[in-house]
Amino acid sequence: MQKIALFGGSGRTGQQFLNQALAQEYTIKALVRTPEKITQQSTQLEVIKGDVLDAAAVAQVVAGTDVVVSLFGQVKGSPAWVQTEGTQNIISAMQKHDIKRIISLSGGGLPYKEKDRPKLPDHLIRFIMRLAVPQILNDAQKHYEALQASGLDWTIVRAPRLTDGERRGQYRIGWVGVNASTQISRADLADFIIKQLNDKTFYNQLPFVSY
């Protein structure tokens, strides 16, 4: 069974990922700024206190693992380029320890011109985001560019509005404007991310997951 280096495990999606991955007997090393937020108790889980912007802490978590799952991003009060700089630290650690696979989480506002076919509502949402939260989109884009240039086997999972609904185990995997809707539960998003641990279908792509 693979050993996962997890970043962003204390968030709401991260908690869903932890619950499901531990239930499936994955071993996890999680870097969190506030370990008290991790309530799961398991011999399969090692929690390390630290910040993704600390390259040494990131390297400590990545060492000895097989795959990286990155669920952190911009929250209130975050540094302007937290996702980009954190991802660059993760990439450096992965290259140092010869780890190839990383799954990173982002939002539907991150464009994927190769396969997205945004409709008018999609264009409007992105326009509003550009006005209201431009740094979130800029940071997501730069983190994408860092992964593109990394030489790693990356997948960026994109999602629309997240809910706290139950896991259905059924959802659509498409692109913005193509076989997509406007929401998904964090539980089902975590389900899809876990499936990517051993699935090469979306290597170097940005699938959009929704109901």
Residue pairs with C-beta under 8 A, 6 or more apart in sequence:
1 25
1 26
1 27
2 26
2 27
2 65
2 66
2 67
2 197
2 198
3 26
3 27
3 28
3 29
3 64
3 65
3 66
3 67
4 21
4 26
4 27
4 28
4 29
4 65
4 66
4 67
4 68
4 69
4 197
5 28
5 29
5 31
5 61
5 62
5 65
5 67
5 68
5 69
5 90
5 99
6 14
6 17
6 18
6 28
6 29
6 30
6 31
6 61
6 68
6 69
6 71
7 30
7 31
7 52
7 58
7 61
7 68
7 69
7 70
7 71
7 72
7 86
7 90
8 14
8 52
8 70
8 71
8 72
8 73
8 105
9 15
9 17
9 18
9 28
9 30
9 31
9 32
9 38
9 71
10 30
10 32
10 33
10 34
10 37
10 38
11 71
11 72
11 75
12 162
12 164
12 186
13 71
13 105
13 162
13 186
13 189
13 190
14 71
14 72
16 167
16 186
16 187
16 189
16 190
17 69
17 71
17 190
17 193
17 194
18 28
18 30
18 38
18 40
18 45
19 40
19 190
20 167
20 187
20 190
20 191
20 194
21 28
21 190
21 194
22 28
22 40
22 42
22 44
22 45
24 194
25 44
26 44
26 194
26 197
27 44
27 45
28 44
28 45
28 46
29 46
29 48
29 61
29 64
29 65
30 38
30 45
30 46
30 47
30 48
30 61
31 48
31 49
31 50
31 51
31 52
31 57
31 58
31 60
31 61
32 38
32 47
32 48
32 49
32 50
33 49
33 50
33 51
34 49
35 47
35 49
38 45
38 47
48 57
48 60
48 61
50 57
50 58
50 60
50 61
51 57
52 58
52 72
52 82
52 86
52 89
52 90
53 79
53 82
53 85
53 86
53 89
54 89
55 89
55 92
55 93
58 86
58 89
58 90
58 92
58 93
59 89
59 92
59 93
59 96
59 97
61 93
62 68
62 90
62 93
62 94
62 96
62 97
62 99
63 93
63 97
64 97
65 97
65 99
66 99
66 101
67 99
67 101
67 102
67 103
67 197
68 90
68 94
68 99
68 101
68 102
68 103
69 102
69 103
69 193
69 197
70 86
70 87
70 90
70 102
70 103
70 104
70 105
71 105
71 193
72 82
72 83
72 86
73 82
73 83
73 105
73 106
73 107
73 136
73 139
73 140
74 82
74 83
74 133
74 135
74 136
74 139
74 140
79 85
80 135
80 139
81 139
81 142
82 139
83 106
83 139
83 140
83 142
83 143
84 139
84 142
84 143
84 146
87 104
87 143
87 146
87 147
88 146
90 102
91 102
91 146
91 147
91 150
91 152
93 99
94 100
94 102
94 150
94 152
95 150
95 151
95 152
100 152
100 153
101 152
101 153
101 154
101 197
102 147
102 152
102 153
102 154
102 155
103 154
103 155
103 156
103 157
103 193
103 196
103 197
104 143
104 147
104 154
104 155
104 156
104 157
105 156
105 157
105 159
105 189
105 193
106 140
106 143
106 144
106 156
106 157
106 158
106 206
107 136
107 140
107 158
107 159
107 160
108 122
108 125
108 158
108 159
108 160
108 176
108 180
108 208
109 125
109 126
109 129
109 136
109 137
109 140
110 137
110 140
110 141
110 144
110 156
110 158
110 206
111 118
111 126
111 176
112 158
112 175
112 176
112 205
112 206
112 208
115 175
115 178
115 205
115 206
116 122
116 175
116 176
116 177
116 178
116 208
117 175
117 176
117 177
117 178
118 126
118 176
118 177
119 177
122 176
122 177
126 137
129 136
129 137
130 137
144 156
144 206
147 154
147 156
148 154
148 204
153 200
153 203
153 204
154 203
154 204
155 196
155 202
155 203
155 204
155 205
155 206
155 207
156 205
156 206
157 189
157 192
157 193
157 196
157 202
157 206
157 207
157 209
158 176
158 206
158 207
158 208
158 209
159 184
159 189
159 208
159 209
159 210
160 180
160 181
160 182
160 183
160 184
160 208
160 210
161 182
161 183
161 184
162 183
162 184
162 185
162 186
162 189
163 183
163 184
163 185
163 186
164 185
164 186
165 185
165 187
165 188
166 185
166 187
167 185
167 187
167 188
167 190
167 191
168 185
168 188
168 211
169 188
169 191
170 188
171 184
171 188
171 191
171 192
171 209
171 210
171 211
172 179
172 180
172 181
172 209
172 210
172 211
173 179
173 192
173 207
173 208
173 209
174 180
174 207
174 208
174 210
175 206
175 207
175 208
176 208
178 208
180 208
180 210
181 210
181 211
182 210
183 210
183 211
184 209
184 210
184 211
188 209
188 211
189 209
192 209
196 202
